[in-house]
Amino acid sequence: MTTTQFPINLGAYQRVTLDPSVNTLTDEQRAALKANIELCRDAIVFFTATGAARGVGGHTGGPYDTVPEVMILDALFHSQPDNFVPIFFDEAGHRVGTQYLMATLNGDLPAEQLMRYREAHQRLPGHPELGLTPGVKFSSGRLGHMWPYVNGVALANPGKTVFCLGSDGSQQEGNDAEAARLAVAQHINVKLLIDDNDVTIAGHPSQYLGGYSVKKTLEGHGLKVLECNGEDIDALYANICEAINTPGPVAVILKRPMCPGIEGLEGSNHGHDVISVDGALKYLEAKGHTAAVEILKSIPKPKNEYQFLGSSDKMGSNRNVFGEAVVEVLSGLDEETRKSSVLVVDSDLEGSCGLAQIRKAHPEIFISGGIQERGNLSAAAGFGMAKGKQGIFATFSAFLEMCVSEITMARLNYSNLLCHFSHAGIDDMADNTCHFGINNMFADNGLDDGYETRLYFPADANQMRAVVKAVFHDPGLRFIFSTRSKVPMLLDTAGNELFGGDYTFTPGKDELVREGSAGYIVTFGDSVYRALDAVERLKQEGIEVGLVNKSTLNVVDEEMMAKIGKAPFVLVTEAFNRRTGLGSRFGSWLLERGYTPKFAYLGTHEEGCGGLWEQYPHQGIDPVGIMAKVKELVG
């Protein structure tokens, strides 16, 4: 692949000269822009589809949609470089394909590199990261985080125009309301180009968020708002010119369907994610890109060939099992009790967090809340304020950091709230560093005498089901974590499923997975099966190491602590942030009780490498890294 020539001739890209004081295009300018749009859209379909072929996912629709405005901006930046901050700031981070393509067209990135999209160690992760990818000029972070930042960039560059690409999805985030108010009040010269295609991951805002209007919202904040068909190049250019020639903040809302011109995806929320290989082949064949078709057909999907000891070949998706387990509990309630006592609030991620199963089984207690995590968590918490009621909320673990203040308010109001934060840790995280769910212990931010908060991270699908059933009716704040990746079922020493059969989960109790005389490894979640593999391999080498599954993260099990505290060493290994995770607390817990084994902890400590399972060895927390640390501890 590294020697294969990029099959679409990006050398055909035309440099167009534009003067925003003239708001009409010549025939020559129009033709060149249209040719560039087609060229770049074809390229985006192709190289994002390599991610689909490789199994690392990605996003096609967002960067594909916004090509027309990006082509105009690129021409403006090159025509009048002193008048603009020449960065394609974008607050929809999943549109990273735009950044990689423009880096290539501007000579910073080899075109062939695009074919390694989202692959591990290829510096093309699922969101742009400053300093990682040549030609990428900003880190987008999570959805809806860039406009407030761009306000500051504009203030630092007086006399220049700064653009921020937005979307109807990112505009749902509360950050943008704050950014709009500041931009208007301070007359900041920032221009928003908002792709308003009525599509987010879970559906159509016009259907699930009635009353929401990007145009009316921004006008209400005091912005000048223009609107046009984003596929009409003349209207698009005229509106961008008007925005540039109008001092202060201006938003141009671009109406278009998702993935215009792509059969099977146009207007569909499925276009938000990466195009399927079959869909890309059909598109590229119709465009005559035979070389691209052949390359796409030849890409193998990599597989982790490592054979983990101590767990079965049977895999389970904990993030989906959460929803299935909740449905089982809810189905045991009569309809009146269910409707009066439970409310489920989704934040546009129902399919990723297991809430879709709840919506399908019990739609009467389900709300599609849109992309507004802080408000949705608080709404669920408010429902659970009274005794006998509880709210259920779910989103990605990376977004827990956005909700810390709301979690505090839920605690202060004695709410009964069950939260599922999926995509915890780093496994299968091609979106990379900004989407790592590694600071989850922030949820446990109350005082010692405060309202009860419990953090749970089940080790496999059997335990997830048991955890949900055990804690569902408990009062207080309960946080259950799961990974994006599937995990295998853990086995006991006899080869039976460790958490199968009549297993019941006891909150606050650690579980002994394996006995050991040399010392103990303490871990949780998807780190358990990796640590178990290390334990089994170390025993083959004559090093008898024990393993403890600490599925309740923030409660000290005194009985287990007394057992492992007397061992020669204790090693905590986890995918959480080494600075804020379990390991950062566990050594203090030991010392407070007078235990002084050798102590060490492994955790996520570096920015990501992209890819899927490759994130674990990259951080040194895979079985190889664990075994090396154990051997260091035993001398």
Secondary structure, DSSP 4 states (H G I P E B T S, - for coil): --SSPPSS-GGGPPP----TTS-S--HHHHHHHHHHHHHHHHHHHHHHHHHHHHT-----HHHHHTHHHHHHHHHHHHHSGGGB----EES-GGGHHHHHHHHHHTTSS-GGGGGGTT-TTSS--SS--TTTSTT------STT-HHHHHHHHHHTSTTSBEEEEEETTGGGSHHHHHHHHHHHHTT--EEEEEEE-S-BTTB-HHHHSTT--HHHHHHHHT-EEEEEETT-HHHHHHHHHHHHHSSS-EEEEEE--SSTT-TTTTT-GGGGSPPPHHHHHHHHHHTT-HHHHHHHHHPPPP------TTEEEEEE-HHHHHHHHHHHHHHTS-HHHHHHHEEEEE-S-HHHHTHHHHHHH-GGGEEE--S-HHHHHHHHHHHTTSTT-EEEEEEEGGGGGGGHHHHHHHHHTT--EEEEEES-BSTT-TT-GGG-B--GGGG--S-TTSS-EEEE--SSHHHHHHHHHHHTT-SSEEEEE--SS-EEEEB-TTSSBTT-TT----TT--EEEE--SSEEEEE-TTHHHHHHHHHHHHHHTT--EEEEE--BTTS--HHHHHHHHTSSEEEEEEEEETTTSTHHHHHHHHHHTT---EEEEEEE-S----SSTTHHHHHT-SHHHHHHHHHHHH-
